[in-house]
Amino acid sequence: MAAIAVIGGLDPSGGAGLLRDGWTAAARAPELELLAVCTALTRQGGGAPAIFAATDATTLARELARVAAHPGLRAVKLGMIPDGCVELIADFLASLRARAGRPAVVFDPVIRATDGGRLGASATELLGLASRVDLLTPNCDERGQLEAVGSLPSATAVLFKGEAVDGRADRIRDRLRHPDGAEQILERPRVRGPDPRGTGCALATAIACELARGRSLVTAVVAGVAWLDGTRPR
């Protein structure tokens, strides 16, 4: 059975992280088997700065190996990576690249929570992983923090989300940069939702679902963005 894996922090409120990823995958691609690996237990939302406790290295390594060995794995969505876990994730990504029928990897880097508070490894450590994935989906703040410590890898596709359109408040655009330098501009009306928390998780997972189905990167991104906009209350 074809499968998708979501790897990230567990936010018990369900607003972001693994629970949001799981809800998205079930809604977007119910035919896929869902695998999940918890990298940390987090507390976020409610206007308070986020805090987290990382999963111990032995447990995390075991669960990553379980996912890497799944014969039906088609795509991976990678989210929060705590301090001290970067090397384990790097080894996991290397094992995926070595297998036949390599799964697509979408990386939504998590550095800071919406309500404040650091979540996960440093920007320098996360940037080091970016060259090992297929698609990077930073928000504007994450992009700024990553670019403050180095250049985004040219060999990785990058989705630049939420860019302004000539100062217009009613329009927004996402820009998909391919490894060959070509770009697609996805401009559309801005759809406002009541809670921005977890939208990055949901979009990255929705894109990964489409890649798991064998869709092209452009098709997967367009479908993911349209789906996320459609879930927001008007």
N, C-alpha and C positions, 0 to 999 in steps of 0.2 A: 504494500500500500504506500502511495506517495505521502511524504510527510514534510512538515515545516517545523522548525525549531525556533523557539523564542528564548532568549537568554538575557537576563537582566535582574533588576531589583524588584522585590515584592513590596508593594505599597498596600497595606491592609485596607485603606479607604477605597481602593479600586479605581481611583482617578487617574493613575499612571502606572507605568511599569508592567510587570508580568500579567496582572489581572486585566489591564486594559489591552495588552497584546492578545491574551487568550480570547477575550470577548470579540476583538476585531477579527481574529483568524476564524472563529466559529461562525461569525456573521458573514464574512467575506468568502470563505472557502471551506464550507462544512465537509466537503469530500476529502479533505486532507487530514491525515493523522497529525495531531498536535503533540509536540514534545516541548518540555519546558525545563529550564535550568535556572535556579534561583542563585544569583551572585551575592545578594545581600537582603537583609530585612530593613526597610526604610520607614521613616515616619515623616510625612510631608503633607502640606495643605493646611487649611484653616488659618492662614496668615502667619504661621510660625515657621522659622527657619528649619530646613530639613536636617535630619540626623540619620545615621545608618550604622548597622553592624554587619560586617562582611561574613559570608559563608566561609567555613574553614577550608584551607587549601586541599586537604585530603578528600573531603566530600565533593568539592567543586571539580577536582581533577577526575574523580570517578564518574560524575554525572556528565561531564564533557566527553569523556571517552565513550560513554553509553550512546550519546547522541551521534558522535562521529562514526560509530560502528553501524548505525541504522542503515540498512540497504536501500530504503526508500527515500532517504533524505534528499530533498530537492532545493530547499532554500533555508537560510538562517537569518533571523533578525537579531541583531546584537545591540543591546542597550547599555545599561549601567555596568561599569567595570570598576570595582573597588580598588583601592591601593593594595598592592601586594598580589593582585590577581592578573596583572598584565602579561606576565610571562606565561602563565597557564593558558590564557586566551590566545597568545601568539602561537603556542605549540598546537592548540586546537585548530587554529586557522591553517597552519602548515599541514596538519593531517588531512584537512579537507581538500587542500590543493593537490595532495598526493594521490587522492583516490580517483578512480574512473568515474565519469559522470559527475564532475565536481559541482557541488551545490552552489547556488548564488548566495552571496552574503551582503546584507544591507546593514550598515552600521549607523545608528542614530546616537551620536556621542552625547553622553550626559556628564555635564560638569557642574552645573548649579541648578537647584530647583527653582521653580517659578516664584515661590514665596521667599527665596533666599536660602542660603546654606549650601555648602559644597556637597556634591554627590559624586563619589568615585575618584578615579585617578586624576593625575594632573594633565593639563593640556599637552604638555610635552610627551607624556607617556601615550596618550590617546592618539596623538598625531603619528607616533611611531607605528601604530596599528593600522592607520588609514590606508597605507599602501598595500595591505594584505586583503582588502575587501573589494567588492565590485561596485558598491554604491555607498557614498557618504551623504548623510542628510542632516547637516547641522542647521540650527536656527541662527538668526542673526547674531545673537550673543555668543553662541558656541563658535560660530565661524570667526568672530573677532578674537576670541581667546586662542583658538588654534592658530590663526594667522599671526598672532602676536609672538609666537614661539617658532614659527617656520612657515614654509609654503605648503599649501595643500598638494598632495601628490598628483602629478599629471597623469599617472597610469591608472588612477581611480576615477570613475565617474562621480560627479558631485551635483547634488540637487540644492541649489541656493534658494531657500524658501522665504516667502513673504517680503519680497523687494517692493519698494514704492514705485508707482507709475507716474512720473512727472508731477509728483506732489499731490496727486488726486487721492482723496480719502475713500472714494467709492470703487477704486480699482486696485488690484494687487497682481503681482506676477511671481512665478517661480521660474528659475532658469536652470536647465539641465545641461551641464557641461560634460561632454564625452572625453574619453582618454585621448582621442585624436584631435581635440581642441574644438570640434564642432559643437554648436549649442542649439538647443530648442528653447524658445521663449513661450511660456504658458501663462498668458494674461487672461484675467477673468474678473467679474465683479467680486468685490470683497463680501464674503459671507461671515457675519459676526456671530459668534457663539457666546454663551454666558460664562464659560470657563475654559481658559486656554490650556489648563493643565492636562497633559496626556495626549494632546493632539499630535505631537511629534512622534510619540510611541505608536499611535494608531496609524498614522500615515506610513511610517516605515514598515509596519507589519502588513498593511494592505498592499504595499508595493511588493513585499516579499511573497505574499500569497500569489500574486499574479506571475511573478517570476517562477514560482514553484509549478505553476500550470504550464510553463513553457512560453509565456508571452515575452516579446521583446522588451528591452528596457524602457523605451519611449512609451509603448503601449501600457506597460505596468505602471509607470509614473502617472500618465494621464488618467488611467482608471482609478488609481489610488486617490489622487487629488479630488476627482469628481465624486467618488464615494464619500470621502470625508466631508466635503462641502454639503453633500446631501443628508448627512446625519445631524447637522447643526440646526437647532430650532431657528425658524425665520422670525 
